[in-house]
Amino acid sequence: MEKNIVKTFWKGDMVFNATNPGGDLVMGTSKDLGGDDKGLRPKAMMLASLAGCSGIDIAMLIKKMKVAITTFDIEVEAELTEEHPKYYHTVKCIYNFYGDNLNETKIKKVVDLSVDKYCGVMEMFRQFAEVKIEIKYHNS
């Protein structure tokens, strides 16, 4: 069974340094919550992890399936609950693909494979949030 270990160190005030197999990162919070606006926000990192996980799937699949695109990006919008503990209850992933004569059928298949089969972070999000997907095609 695969196991990930991340160790997080308190650096004082509202700043933490977390180890990661690929490097370290700094986490913190905004001034209105007692921080100094340094570091990544933990909840926002969850959204970045979602986009990163799906993005890696897509990058592998477009190469494997020979899907011609110039580039793509993933925008994640999420709403927090009103009550504590606040967590994301709705999440929307917007996949933007750019290129000439984009093959929308192949691109949709690639996104669907990531969303429905390969992205473990997407599956984790589904355990606590309603997840919506939107694909936008930007032909040059």
N, C-alpha and C positions, 0 to 999 in steps of 0.2 A: 504494500500500500504506500502510495506516494505521500510524503509529509513535508509541509513547509514550516519553517521556523523563522519568525521575525522577532527581534528583540528591540524594545523601545526604551530609550534612556531619557530621563527628565534632565533638561539643561537649565532649569531655573525659570521662574515666572510661568508663562504659559507656552513654553517652547520644549519640544521633544525631538530627539533624533532617533530614527528607526533604521535598523539594518534591513537589508534586502539581499537576496542572492545576487542581484545585478548592481548593487550600490546602496548608498545611504540616501535618506531624505529627511528633511526638516518639516515638522508639523507645528502649527500654532493656531492662533485665533485672532479675531479682529479686536480693535481697541474697545469697541462697545461691550465686549465680553471679557475685558481685562487683559487682552493680549497686546502685542505691539505690531500687528499686521505682518509678522514674519512667518514664513513657512506655509506649507500647503494645508488647507482645511481638511480634516478627516472625512467629513461627509462628502465634500466635493471630490476627494480622491476616490471614493467609491464609484462615483459617476465616471471618472477618468479610467478606472479599472474596467468598468463595463465597456466603455468605448475601446479601450486598448485590447481587451480580450477578443471582442468581436472584430476589431480592425485587423488583428493578427490572423484570425481565421480567414478574413476576406482577402488579405494580401497573399496568403498561401493559395487560396482557391482561385483567384484571378490568374495567378501564374500557372497553376495546374490545368485550368480549363481554357487557358489562352484567351482571356477576356481583354479586349483592347480598351484601355482607359488612359487618360493622362494622369489623373490623380483622384483621390477621394478624401472626404472628411466625414466625421461623425459628430453631430451635435446632440448632447443629451440634456433634456429639460426635465426637471423633477420638482415635485411639490412635497413639502414636509407636512406632517400632521400638526395640528394646533397644540395638542397636549403633549406633555413630557411622558415618557421619553419620545422626543421628536424623531420620526423616521420618514423615509420617502414612501408615500402611499401611491403615487402615480409617477410613472417615468415614461418619457417619450424619446425614442432614438430616431434621429433624422439622419439618414445616410445620403450624402451628396456625392454624386459621381460626375466627373468632368472629362470631356474628350470629344472627338469627332465621330459622328455616326455611332453613338453608343448602342450596343445590343441590349436593349432593356430586358429581354427574356432571360438572357444569360446572367445579367447583373442581378435580377430578381432571384434567380436560382441560387446564386452565390450568397446573397443576403439571407435568404430563407435557410440555407444549410447552416450558416453561422448561428442564426437566431434559434432555429428549431433543433439542431443536432449537436453542434460542436462547442458553443460558448457556455462554459461552466458558470461564469459570472452572471450571464443572462439568466440561467436556471436558478441561481441563488436569489437574484432579484425577484423572480416570479414567486418566490416563497412568501414575500411580504408586500409586494407592490403589483399594481396593474401596469403592465408594460405594453406600450404601443410602439409600432414601427411605421416609419414613413420613408419612402425612397424618392429622391429627386434626381432627375437627369438633366444635366447642363451640357447641351451640345454646343460646340464651338462653331 
